[in-house]
Each structure stands twice: as C-alpha cells, then as structure tokens.
Amino acid sequence: MIEPEIAFADLNDDMQCAEDYVRHCLQHVLKSNRQDLEFLSKMYDKESLSRIENVAQNAFGRVSYSDAIDILTKAVNDGVKFVYPVSWGIDLATEHERYLAEVVYKKPVIVYNYPKDIKAFYMRLNDDNKTVAAMDVLVPGVGELIGGSQREERIDVMERRMIESGLDPAEYEWYMDLRRYGSVVHSGFGLGFERLILFCTGMDNIRDVIPYPRWPGNCT
C-alpha cells in the first residue's frame, strides 16, 4: 500500500492529492516505460495504452455516494443486471464501481461522502449526521484503486462514533490522546500498489501482477 497522511488537509484536498498522485504515476510510466506498455497493448490488452493515456491526461470525475446510488438505481430500472442489489447504505461492489467508471464516466471517478454505518469510526462525520467524509477512487478495468478519508479530529465525536460502532473507547486511549492533546484537520488515503500495476498492464487477475501470489491451495 502507498499510504500518505496529510496535515491541514480536508476531503477536497485528499481527493485532489489522490488524483494528482495517480496521474503523476501514469505520466511517469508513459514517459519511462512506453515500450513495455506498447508491448502489453499489442500482445495482451489492445486498449491498455489508450486507457492509461486517457487517465493521465484528463481530470477525474467526482460524484457523491448518494448521487452514485441514484445513477445505479436508474441503470437497474433501465434493465442493467447487477449480481448485488443497489440501495442507499450498501458498500459498493466491484461491479457497481466498474459500471460507474467504465460505462457512466468512461474515466476514473471519485465517489465521496459514504454512509457512516459502513465506514470506520475515525472518518470525519459530516453535518448531515448520516455520512462521513470518505472517498474512493474508481478506475476502469479495476474498480477501487484508492480508499481514503478526512479524519475525525473532534475527540467527543470520535468517542461517540466508537460507542455506536460497538468499540470500547478505553481500548483506544492511545489513539484518542492524539486528539486530546491537540490535533489539526487532516486526511489520508491508501493506494493498492498491485492494483495500480493491474491497471497499467491491463491484466485481468491481480495474481498476475503480484511477485509471490497466494490463494487457496497455493503459496508460491
């Protein structure tokens, strides 16, 4: 995982940093490893190179979780078949994420402001008291590439969220001390490095881009 944590950054800063990081990585790969990308595009996925160029050159889309659910619900009503049902409050499945990125936006899209009940206690509670300042970066061919959030800097709100989540605040005193003795607005995210390679190569299975993959019955 690539995991930056950024001081004095809110959710908008977090989303922009994530977008800038991905685009920078892809621009570097296009500049430094273009022959490799051309080979993969020729031999494996003929659209991989153009897909990388599209992502590297264009701004990402952005949509709130609630609006994303509305888009997916309309798709279902129009006859699109998903394995997993769509309703407000679900954690988006890969098929939902890829539909948004590949069919609706045709480029990476950042979904933000997820329901609080499906996210961790340390994600900052929004004023609606229903959602948190969380975001996921979804890319074509992969789905979720990055997950992140603005962190909860208010100790009283964080303690209440712990209790609501069934956690004992006493077990997290060390973590709460980070807020108790002074904090600032801050955010962070995690990027799955193998998923970024998966996107760059156009491979179908993430096992193919991990040096030593493990799966049931196999450990190489």
C-alpha positions in Angstrom: 0.0 0.0 0.0 1.0 3.6 -0.6 -0.4 5.5 2.4 0.1 9.2 2.7 -1.3 11.1 5.7 -1.7 14.9 5.1 -1.8 17.6 7.8 -4.0 20.6 7.2 -6.0 18.8 4.5 -9.7 18.3 4.2 -11.6 15.9 2.0 -11.3 18.0 -1.1 -7.5 18.3 -0.6 -7.4 14.5 -0.1 -9.3 13.8 -3.3 -7.1 16.2 -5.3 -3.9 14.7 -3.9 -5.1 11.2 -4.8 -5.9 12.2 -8.3 -2.6 14.1 -8.8 -0.7 11.1 -7.5 -2.3 8.6 -9.8 -1.9 10.9 -12.8 1.7 11.6 -12.0 2.5 7.8 -11.7 0.9 7.1 -15.1 2.6 10.1 -16.8 5.9 8.7 -15.4 5.2 5.2 -16.7 4.2 6.6 -20.1 7.5 8.5 -20.3 9.8 5.9 -18.9 8.3 2.6 -19.9 6.4 3.3 -23.1 7.9 0.3 -25.0 6.7 -2.0 -22.2 3.2 -0.5 -22.4 3.2 -0.8 -26.2 4.2 -4.5 -25.9 1.5 -5.2 -23.4 -1.0 -3.4 -25.6 0.0 -5.4 -28.6 0.2 -8.8 -27.0 -2.5 -8.7 -24.3 -4.9 -5.8 -24.0 -5.1 -3.6 -27.1 -6.9 -0.8 -25.2 -4.5 -0.6 -22.2 -2.2 2.1 -23.6 -5.0 4.4 -24.7 -6.7 3.8 -21.3 -3.5 4.9 -19.5 -3.1 8.0 -21.7 -6.8 8.9 -21.1 -6.4 8.7 -17.3 -3.0 10.5 -17.3 -4.3 13.5 -19.3 -7.8 14.1 -18.1 -9.3 15.2 -14.8 -11.2 12.6 -12.8 -15.0 12.7 -12.4 -16.5 13.2 -8.9 -19.8 12.2 -7.6 -21.3 11.9 -4.2 -22.3 8.4 -2.9 -26.0 9.4 -2.8 -25.8 10.5 -6.5 -23.9 7.4 -7.4 -26.7 5.2 -5.9 -29.3 7.2 -7.9 -27.3 6.6 -11.1 -27.0 2.8 -10.3 -30.7 2.6 -9.4 -31.7 4.2 -12.7 -29.5 1.8 -14.5 -31.3 -1.1 -12.8 -34.6 0.4 -13.7 -33.4 0.7 -17.3 -32.6 -3.0 -17.4 -28.9 -3.3 -16.3 -28.4 -6.5 -14.4 -26.2 -6.5 -11.3 -25.5 -9.5 -9.1 -25.7 -7.4 -5.9 -28.8 -5.3 -5.3 -28.5 -1.5 -5.2 -29.8 0.6 -2.3 -28.7 3.5 -0.2 -26.5 2.2 2.6 -24.7 -0.6 0.7 -21.0 -0.8 0.3 -20.5 -0.6 -3.5 -19.5 -3.9 -5.1 -16.8 -4.1 -7.8 -19.5 -4.5 -10.5 -21.1 -1.2 -9.3 -17.7 0.6 -9.2 -16.7 -0.6 -12.6 -20.1 0.4 -14.1 -19.6 3.9 -12.8 -16.0 4.2 -14.1 -16.4 2.3 -17.4 -19.9 2.9 -18.5 -21.1 6.2 -16.9 -18.0 8.3 -16.7 -15.6 6.3 -19.0 -12.7 7.5 -16.9 -11.7 7.4 -13.2 -14.3 8.8 -10.8 -14.1 9.7 -7.2 -17.1 8.7 -5.0 -17.3 10.6 -1.8 -19.5 11.1 1.4 -20.3 7.5 2.2 -22.8 6.3 4.8 -21.3 6.4 8.2 -22.6 2.9 9.1 -20.3 1.2 6.5 -17.2 3.2 7.3 -14.7 3.4 10.2 -15.2 5.5 13.3 -12.1 7.7 12.6 -13.6 9.1 9.4 -15.0 12.6 9.9 -18.7 12.8 10.5 -20.5 15.2 8.1 -23.1 17.8 9.2 -25.9 15.6 8.0 -25.0 13.0 10.7 -25.6 10.3 8.1 -22.4 10.3 6.0 -18.7 10.7 6.6 -16.0 12.5 4.6 -14.7 9.3 2.9 -13.8 8.8 -0.7 -12.9 6.0 -3.1 -11.1 6.4 -6.5 -12.6 4.1 -9.0 -10.8 3.3 -12.3 -11.9 1.4 -15.4 -10.8 -2.2 -15.5 -10.1 -2.4 -11.8 -12.8 -0.8 -9.7 -11.5 0.7 -6.4 -7.9 1.8 -6.6 -7.8 4.2 -3.6 -9.7 4.5 -0.4 -9.3 7.4 2.0 -11.0 10.0 4.1 -10.7 13.1 6.1 -10.0 12.0 9.7 -12.2 12.9 12.7 -10.3 15.5 14.7 -13.0 16.1 17.3 -12.5 13.8 20.2 -16.1 13.9 21.5 -17.5 13.0 18.1 -14.9 10.2 17.7 -15.7 8.7 21.1 -19.4 8.7 20.3 -18.7 7.0 16.9 -16.7 4.4 18.7 -19.5 3.6 21.0 -22.0 3.5 18.1 -19.7 1.0 16.4 -19.5 -1.3 19.4 -16.0 -0.4 20.4 -14.7 0.3 23.9 -13.1 3.8 23.9 -10.9 2.7 26.8 -9.0 0.4 24.5 -8.2 3.3 22.2 -6.9 5.8 24.7 -3.6 5.9 23.0 -5.3 6.8 19.7 -7.6 9.4 21.4 -4.6 11.1 23.0 -3.7 12.2 19.5 -6.9 14.3 19.6 -7.0 15.1 23.2 -3.6 16.9 23.3 -4.1 18.8 20.1 -4.9 18.0 16.5 -5.5 19.6 13.2 -7.7 18.9 10.2 -6.0 16.0 8.4 -6.7 13.4 5.8 -5.1 10.4 4.1 -5.6 7.5 1.8 -4.3 4.1 0.8 -3.5 3.1 -2.8 -3.2 -0.6 -3.6 0.1 -0.7 -5.5 -0.7 -4.0 -7.2 -4.0 -2.6 -8.4 -2.1 0.3 -10.0 0.1 -2.2 -11.8 -3.0 -4.2 -12.7 -4.5 -1.0 -14.3 -1.2 -0.2 -16.2 -0.8 -3.7 -17.6 -4.4 -4.5 -18.4 -4.2 -7.9 -16.8 -7.4 -9.5 -15.7 -6.3 -11.0 -12.4 -4.4 -9.3 -9.7 -2.4 -12.5 -9.0 -0.7 -12.0 -12.3 1.0 -8.7 -11.1 2.0 -9.9 -7.6 5.6 -11.3 -7.4 4.6 -14.0 -5.0 0.8 -14.5 -5.1 -1.1 -16.6 -2.6 -4.6 -18.1 -3.0 -6.4 -21.1 -1.5 -4.3 -24.2 -2.1 -1.3 -22.3 -3.4 1.5 -20.5 -1.8 4.4 -19.7 -4.1 
